[in-house]
Amino acid sequence: MLIAAGLCASLVGIGLARFAYTPLIPSLIGEGWFSARDVVFVAAANLLGYLLGALGGRRLASFVGSVAAVRASMVLTALAFFACAFPLSIAWFFLWRLISGVTGGVIMVLVGSIVLPHVLPSRKGVAAGAIFLGLGLGIAASGTLIPLLLRSGLASTWVGLASVCLVLTLVTWNAWPPNERPPSARRETLSQPVRQTLRHLYGQYALMAVGVVPAMVFLVDYAVRGLHWNVSSGSLLWAVYGVGALAGPLSYGALADRMGFERTSRLTVASQLLAATTLALTGSASLVVPCAFLLGTFPAGAVPLMLGRVHQVVNGPPSVQQAAWSKATMAFALVQAAAGHTDSYLLTASGGHHRLLFMVAALAFLFALVWDLEQ
């Protein structure tokens, strides 16, 4: 039940809060809520908020407790969805998308440290994959649920998403362990070689953040405006991405339990390099669809892999592992936020040249892989 609670938290805070926005972009533009430029600008708000949440997650937990922080984040996410049903201004919309990003960052930093200490070491890969399966479920749900909700209008769609988040929050409210404030982690407990290895991992994770943004944020927009598919076809492509996201966490985690976290990480980054390069070079539907699936496996699947690698390097108390994972999440969030704004700028400045973004993603995955192999 505890793993299910972790799954629901990641589903609410990241799976829906972040990924449900992507298939809504064409409708937000088409129904005149905001201009294309404003919608792309708001897309980066969630990424910025995620950075802030990752930065402040452990500090918040030290004041109110880890479980209380996660519960509060789930409630705030539901509230943010409800607020987005009222397009009062671009500033209002940006604020609530920012808040939903903050809650996602808090959940990402804390949920693993709440759940994984209760799991056997030999099953940590699968368990971590199950927790972060919520990201994949959010992507898949947004690709199937959003088109159904949109039949009732944009406002009803936001309210429907808020209702789903609220139900999941209430259902899991009593599934968490007793609320505790995490002890502080001391830097001196880590040796210099361990710190050096962690810095390499943080750098690789940051490059992965650059790689995931184009598909994660602009895939549907690429299909509709770049490839001139209709909105339904774009939503179906997002559903394919979502199926990949469902497959990623558990399959990556199972592979890690068999092959090790390091080898699995390298294999999956190589697959992302191949998929991003393909999208940068062609718009053929026969290639775009399988590439969307491959790219979908990574945002959710990479999380348990990197979490496992960090925990293997930092073989110490949970508080020390949590501190190291918090830094990894911050590195990812910082670069992801910057990549979100940069990609938004590049897309606008290039006149909607989406393939340029996938070219940048391919280079990021290439550098991440080479850096990892050189260690």
C-alpha positions as CSV (number, residue, x, y, z in Angstrom):
1,M,0.0,0.0,0.0
2,L,2.9,2.3,0.7
3,I,4.3,1.8,-2.8
4,A,0.8,2.5,-4.2
5,A,0.8,5.8,-2.2
6,G,4.2,6.7,-3.7
7,L,2.9,6.0,-7.1
8,C,-0.2,8.2,-6.6
9,A,2.0,11.0,-5.3
10,S,4.2,10.9,-8.4
11,L,1.1,10.6,-10.6
12,V,-0.5,13.7,-9.1
13,G,2.6,15.9,-8.6
14,I,4.4,15.1,-11.8
15,G,2.5,12.7,-14.0
16,L,-0.6,14.9,-14.3
17,A,0.7,18.3,-13.0
18,R,3.4,18.4,-15.7
19,F,2.4,16.2,-18.5
20,A,-1.3,16.9,-18.8
21,Y,-0.4,20.4,-20.1
22,T,1.3,19.2,-23.2
23,P,-1.8,17.8,-25.1
24,L,-3.7,20.9,-24.0
25,I,-1.4,23.3,-25.8
26,P,-3.2,23.2,-29.2
27,S,-6.6,23.7,-27.6
28,L,-5.3,26.6,-25.4
29,I,-4.2,28.3,-28.6
30,G,-7.1,27.2,-30.8
31,E,-9.8,28.4,-28.4
32,G,-8.1,31.7,-27.8
33,W,-7.3,31.4,-24.1
34,F,-3.7,32.6,-24.8
35,S,-1.5,33.3,-27.8
36,A,1.0,30.7,-29.1
37,R,3.8,32.6,-27.5
38,D,2.2,32.9,-24.1
39,V,1.3,29.2,-24.1
40,V,4.9,28.2,-24.8
41,F,6.0,30.7,-22.1
42,V,3.7,29.1,-19.5
43,A,4.9,25.7,-20.5
44,A,8.3,26.6,-18.9
45,A,6.6,27.8,-15.6
46,N,6.1,24.2,-14.4
47,L,9.8,23.4,-15.0
48,L,10.8,26.5,-13.1
49,G,8.5,25.6,-10.2
50,Y,10.0,22.1,-10.2
51,L,13.4,23.6,-9.7
52,L,12.1,25.6,-6.7
53,G,10.4,22.6,-5.2
54,A,13.6,20.5,-5.6
55,L,15.6,23.3,-3.9
56,G,13.2,23.6,-1.0
57,G,11.8,20.1,-0.6
58,R,14.2,18.9,2.1
59,R,14.0,22.1,4.0
60,L,10.2,22.0,4.0
61,A,10.4,18.4,5.2
62,S,12.7,19.5,8.1
63,F,10.0,21.9,9.3
64,V,6.8,19.9,8.8
65,G,7.9,16.3,8.1
66,S,8.3,14.4,4.9
67,V,4.9,12.9,4.8
68,A,3.1,16.1,5.6
69,A,5.1,17.9,2.9
70,V,4.0,15.3,0.3
71,R,0.4,15.4,1.4
72,A,0.3,19.2,1.3
73,S,1.9,19.1,-2.2
74,M,-0.8,16.8,-3.5
75,V,-3.5,19.1,-2.2
76,L,-1.9,22.1,-3.7
77,T,-1.6,20.4,-7.0
78,A,-5.4,19.8,-7.1
79,L,-6.0,23.4,-6.2
80,A,-3.7,24.6,-9.0
81,F,-5.6,22.5,-11.5
82,F,-8.9,24.1,-10.3
83,A,-7.4,27.6,-10.5
84,C,-6.3,27.0,-14.1
85,A,-10.0,26.6,-15.1
86,F,-10.2,30.4,-14.8
87,P,-8.0,32.1,-17.4
88,L,-8.0,35.5,-15.6
89,S,-4.6,36.5,-17.0
90,I,-1.4,35.1,-18.2
91,A,0.2,36.0,-14.8
92,W,-2.5,34.1,-13.0
93,F,-2.0,31.1,-15.2
94,F,1.8,31.3,-14.9
95,L,1.5,31.5,-11.1
96,W,-0.6,28.3,-10.7
97,R,1.5,26.4,-13.2
98,L,4.5,27.5,-11.2
99,I,2.9,26.2,-8.0
100,S,2.1,22.9,-9.6
101,G,5.8,22.6,-10.5
102,V,6.9,23.4,-7.0
103,T,4.7,20.6,-5.6
104,G,6.2,18.2,-8.2
105,G,9.7,19.0,-7.1
106,V,8.9,18.5,-3.4
107,I,7.3,15.1,-4.2
108,M,10.2,14.0,-6.4
109,V,12.8,14.8,-3.7
110,L,10.9,13.2,-0.8
111,V,8.8,10.3,-1.9
112,G,11.6,7.9,-2.6
113,S,13.1,8.4,0.8
114,I,9.8,7.8,2.4
115,V,9.1,4.5,0.6
116,L,12.4,2.8,-0.3
117,P,13.7,2.2,3.3
118,H,10.8,-0.2,3.6
119,V,11.9,-2.3,0.6
120,L,14.3,-5.2,0.3
121,P,17.7,-4.2,-1.4
122,S,17.2,-6.8,-4.1
123,R,13.9,-5.3,-5.1
124,K,14.8,-1.6,-5.0
125,G,14.9,-1.3,-8.8
126,V,11.4,-2.6,-9.3
127,A,10.1,-0.8,-6.3
128,A,11.6,2.6,-7.5
129,G,10.1,1.9,-10.9
130,A,6.7,1.2,-9.4
131,I,6.8,4.5,-7.4
132,F,7.7,6.6,-10.4
133,L,5.3,4.7,-12.7
134,G,3.0,7.5,-11.7
135,L,4.9,9.7,-14.2
136,G,4.1,7.2,-16.9
137,L,0.5,6.9,-15.8
138,G,0.1,10.6,-15.9
139,I,1.4,10.8,-19.5
140,A,-0.8,7.9,-20.6
141,A,-3.8,9.3,-18.8
142,S,-3.3,12.7,-20.3
143,G,-3.2,11.2,-23.8
144,T,-6.5,9.3,-23.3
145,L,-8.3,11.3,-20.6
146,I,-7.7,14.8,-22.0
147,P,-9.4,14.3,-25.3
148,L,-12.5,13.0,-23.5
149,L,-12.5,15.9,-21.0
150,L,-12.0,18.4,-23.8
151,R,-15.4,17.5,-25.2
152,S,-16.9,19.4,-22.3
153,G,-14.6,22.4,-22.8
154,L,-11.2,23.6,-21.5
155,A,-12.6,24.8,-18.1
156,S,-14.2,21.4,-17.4
157,T,-11.0,19.7,-18.4
158,W,-9.0,21.6,-15.7
159,V,-11.8,20.9,-13.1
160,G,-11.8,17.2,-14.1
161,L,-8.0,17.0,-13.6
162,A,-8.4,18.7,-10.2
163,S,-11.0,16.2,-9.2
164,V,-8.8,13.2,-10.1
165,C,-5.9,14.7,-8.0
166,L,-8.1,15.3,-5.1
167,V,-9.5,11.8,-5.1
168,L,-6.0,10.2,-5.3
169,T,-4.9,12.5,-2.4
170,L,-7.8,11.4,-0.2
171,V,-7.6,7.7,-1.0
172,T,-3.9,7.5,0.0
173,W,-4.1,9.9,2.9
174,N,-3.7,7.2,5.6
175,A,-1.4,4.9,3.6
176,W,1.7,6.8,4.5
177,P,4.0,5.9,7.5
178,P,4.1,8.2,10.5
179,N,5.2,11.7,9.7
180,E,8.8,12.4,10.7
181,R,11.2,15.2,10.2
182,P,14.3,13.9,8.3
183,P,17.6,14.4,10.2
184,S,20.2,16.6,8.7
185,A,22.9,15.0,6.5
186,R,26.5,15.9,7.2
187,R,28.8,16.5,4.3
188,E,31.8,15.0,6.0
189,T,30.3,11.6,5.9
190,L,31.1,11.4,2.2
191,S,34.6,10.7,1.0
192,Q,36.3,12.6,-1.8
193,P,36.0,9.8,-4.4
194,V,32.3,9.5,-3.6
195,R,31.7,13.2,-4.0
196,Q,33.6,13.1,-7.3
197,T,31.4,10.2,-8.6
198,L,28.3,12.1,-7.5
199,R,29.4,15.2,-9.4
200,H,29.7,13.0,-12.5
201,L,26.2,11.6,-12.0
202,Y,24.7,15.1,-11.4
203,G,26.3,16.3,-14.7
204,Q,24.9,13.3,-16.6
205,Y,21.5,13.8,-15.1
206,A,21.6,17.4,-16.1
207,L,22.3,16.5,-19.7
208,M,19.5,14.0,-19.6
209,A,17.2,16.9,-18.5
210,V,18.1,18.8,-21.7
211,G,17.3,15.7,-23.8
212,V,13.9,15.0,-22.4
213,V,12.4,18.5,-22.7
214,P,11.6,18.7,-26.5
215,A,9.4,15.6,-26.6
216,M,8.0,16.1,-23.1
217,V,6.8,19.6,-23.7
218,F,6.4,20.1,-27.5
219,L,5.7,16.6,-29.0
220,V,2.0,17.3,-29.6
221,D,2.7,20.8,-30.8
222,Y,5.3,19.3,-33.2
223,A,2.8,16.9,-34.6
224,V,0.0,19.5,-35.0
225,R,1.9,22.6,-36.1
226,G,5.1,21.0,-37.4
227,L,3.9,18.0,-39.2
228,H,0.4,19.3,-39.8
229,W,-1.4,16.4,-38.2
230,N,-4.9,17.1,-36.8
231,V,-5.4,17.5,-33.0
232,S,-6.7,13.9,-32.7
233,S,-3.7,12.4,-34.3
234,G,-1.5,14.6,-32.1
235,S,-3.3,13.3,-29.0
236,L,-2.8,9.7,-30.3
237,L,0.9,10.4,-30.7
238,W,1.0,11.6,-27.1
239,A,-0.8,8.4,-26.1
240,V,2.0,6.4,-27.7
241,Y,4.5,8.5,-25.7
242,G,2.4,7.6,-22.7
243,V,2.5,3.9,-23.4
244,G,6.3,4.3,-23.5
245,A,6.1,6.1,-20.2
246,L,4.1,3.2,-18.7
247,A,6.7,0.7,-19.9
248,G,9.7,2.7,-18.9
249,P,9.9,2.7,-15.1
250,L,9.1,-1.0,-14.4
251,S,11.1,-2.3,-17.4
252,Y,14.1,-0.1,-16.5
253,G,13.8,-1.1,-12.9
254,A,13.6,-4.8,-13.7
255,L,16.6,-4.5,-16.1
256,A,18.6,-2.7,-13.4
257,D,17.9,-5.5,-10.9
258,R,19.4,-7.9,-13.5
259,M,22.1,-5.9,-15.3
260,G,22.9,-3.3,-12.7
261,F,21.9,0.4,-12.6
262,E,25.0,1.6,-14.5
263,R,24.8,-0.7,-17.5
264,T,21.0,-0.2,-17.8
265,S,21.5,3.6,-17.7
266,R,24.0,3.5,-20.5
267,L,21.8,1.3,-22.7
268,T,18.7,3.5,-22.2
269,V,20.6,6.7,-22.9
270,A,21.9,5.2,-26.2
271,S,18.3,4.4,-27.2
272,Q,17.3,8.0,-26.5
273,L,20.2,9.2,-28.6
274,L,18.9,7.1,-31.5
275,A,15.3,8.3,-31.1
276,A,16.1,12.0,-30.8
277,T,18.5,11.9,-33.8
278,T,15.8,10.2,-35.9
279,L,13.2,12.9,-35.1
280,A,15.8,15.6,-35.9
281,L,16.3,14.1,-39.3
282,T,12.8,13.0,-40.5
283,G,9.1,13.6,-40.0
284,S,8.0,10.3,-41.4
285,A,5.0,8.9,-39.4
286,S,6.5,5.4,-39.6
287,L,9.5,6.6,-37.7
288,V,7.9,9.4,-35.5
289,V,5.6,6.9,-33.8
290,P,8.2,4.4,-32.6
291,C,10.5,7.2,-31.6
292,A,7.7,8.8,-29.5
293,F,7.4,5.4,-27.7
294,L,11.1,5.2,-27.1
295,L,11.4,8.8,-25.9
296,G,8.4,8.2,-23.6
297,T,10.1,5.5,-21.7
298,F,12.8,7.8,-20.5
299,P,11.5,10.7,-18.4
300,A,9.9,8.3,-15.9
301,G,12.3,5.4,-16.4
302,A,15.5,7.4,-15.9
303,V,14.4,8.5,-12.4
304,P,14.6,5.0,-10.7
305,L,17.9,4.4,-12.5
306,M,19.5,7.6,-11.3
307,L,18.1,7.1,-7.8
308,G,19.5,3.6,-7.7
309,R,22.9,4.8,-8.9
310,V,23.0,7.5,-6.3
311,H,22.1,5.1,-3.5
312,Q,24.8,2.7,-4.7
313,V,27.4,5.4,-4.6
314,V,26.2,6.8,-1.2
315,N,26.2,3.7,0.9
316,G,25.2,5.4,4.1
317,P,22.2,6.4,6.2
318,P,18.9,7.3,4.4
319,S,19.3,10.9,5.4
320,V,22.7,11.1,3.5
321,Q,21.2,9.3,0.5
322,Q,18.3,11.7,0.5
323,A,20.6,14.7,0.5
324,A,22.5,13.3,-2.4
325,W,19.3,12.5,-4.3
326,S,18.0,16.0,-3.6
327,K,21.1,17.5,-5.2
328,A,20.7,15.2,-8.3
329,T,17.0,16.3,-8.5
330,M,18.1,20.0,-8.2
331,A,20.7,19.6,-11.0
332,F,18.1,18.0,-13.2
333,A,15.4,20.6,-12.4
334,L,17.8,23.6,-12.8
335,V,18.9,22.5,-16.3
336,Q,15.4,21.3,-17.2
337,A,14.0,24.8,-16.4
338,A,16.8,26.5,-18.4
339,A,16.2,24.0,-21.3
340,G,12.5,24.7,-21.2
341,H,13.0,28.4,-21.6
342,T,15.7,28.0,-24.1
343,D,13.7,25.6,-26.2
344,S,10.7,28.0,-26.0
345,Y,13.0,30.8,-27.3
346,L,14.5,28.6,-30.1
347,L,11.0,27.5,-31.2
348,T,9.7,31.0,-31.4
349,A,12.9,32.5,-32.9
350,S,13.1,29.8,-35.6
351,G,9.5,30.2,-36.6
352,G,8.4,26.9,-35.3
353,H,11.3,24.7,-36.3
354,H,10.7,21.8,-34.0
355,R,13.5,19.6,-35.4
356,L,16.1,22.0,-34.1
357,L,14.9,21.1,-30.6
358,F,15.4,17.4,-31.2
359,M,18.8,18.1,-32.6
360,V,19.7,19.7,-29.3
361,A,18.3,16.8,-27.4
362,A,20.3,14.3,-29.4
363,L,23.5,16.2,-28.7
364,A,22.7,16.2,-25.0
365,F,22.1,12.5,-24.9
366,L,25.4,12.0,-26.8
367,F,27.4,14.0,-24.3
368,A,25.7,12.2,-21.4
369,L,26.6,8.8,-22.8
370,V,30.2,9.7,-23.7
371,W,30.7,11.3,-20.2
372,D,29.4,8.1,-18.5
373,L,31.6,5.8,-20.6
374,E,34.7,7.8,-19.9
375,Q,34.4,7.3,-16.1
